[in-house]
């Protein structure tokens, strides 16, 4: 495991094994391990893979802080944020109609102002910042009534909800 990341599953997985946990306790206490050499080496290798020991066999005190920091940044998202990645791009579309409509309304407000009109290429360009499939997103925005399109398809505008 790299010095910059720490995965709680690897940490707990290593400590779940009795021999590995015993080898770790000896390392923390600074006393020689009492396992047979091959098993001691295997336990140390597992501890290093989990980030609990450095490559030199020293206790890696920073692993706990890094593990907690990574866990804290991976807290479950709420609302429409559940459908966006860390960069605010659409990760997936909700299956639930109401949630999808909420997401699309939020996206519409991000890409256009009320009263603003955009042609298709300009709208698509803005949508590309939010998704890998701007054409699908544009279609959803129109189908769900978030954006209105002139009958000839030349101009799009944000719906005010009464349209």
Rosetta blueprint (number, residue, H / E / L):
1 X L
2 X L
3 X L
4 X L
5 X L
6 X L
7 X L
8 X H
9 X H
10 X H
11 X H
12 X H
13 X H
14 X H
15 X H
16 X H
17 X L
18 X H
19 X H
20 X H
21 X H
22 X H
23 X H
24 X H
25 X H
26 X H
27 X H
28 X H
29 X H
30 X L
31 X L
32 X L
33 X L
34 X L
35 X L
36 X L
37 X H
38 X H
39 X H
40 X H
41 X H
42 X H
43 X H
44 X H
45 X H
46 X H
47 X H
48 X H
49 X H
50 X L
51 X L
52 X L
53 X E
54 X L
55 X L
56 X L
57 X L
58 X L
59 X E
60 X L
61 X L
62 X L
63 X H
64 X H
65 X H
66 X H
67 X H
68 X H
69 X H
70 X H
71 X H
72 X H
73 X H
74 X L
75 X L
76 X L
77 X L
78 X L
79 X H
80 X H
81 X H
82 X H
83 X H
84 X E
85 X L
86 X L
87 X L
88 X L
89 X L
90 X E
91 X L
92 X L
93 X L
94 X L
95 X L
96 X L
97 X H
98 X H
99 X H
100 X H
101 X H
102 X H
103 X H
104 X H
105 X H
106 X H
107 X H
108 X H
109 X H
110 X H
111 X H
112 X L
113 X L
114 X L
115 X L
116 X L
117 X E
118 X E
119 X L
120 X H
121 X H
122 X H
123 X H
124 X H
125 X H
126 X H
127 X H
128 X L
129 X L
130 X L
131 X L
132 X L
133 X L
134 X H
135 X H
136 X H
137 X H
138 X H
139 X H
140 X H
141 X H
142 X H
143 X H
144 X L
145 X L
146 X L
147 X E
148 X E
149 X E
150 X L
151 X L
152 X L
153 X L
154 X L
155 X L
156 X E
157 X E
158 X E
159 X L
160 X L
161 X L
162 X L
163 X L
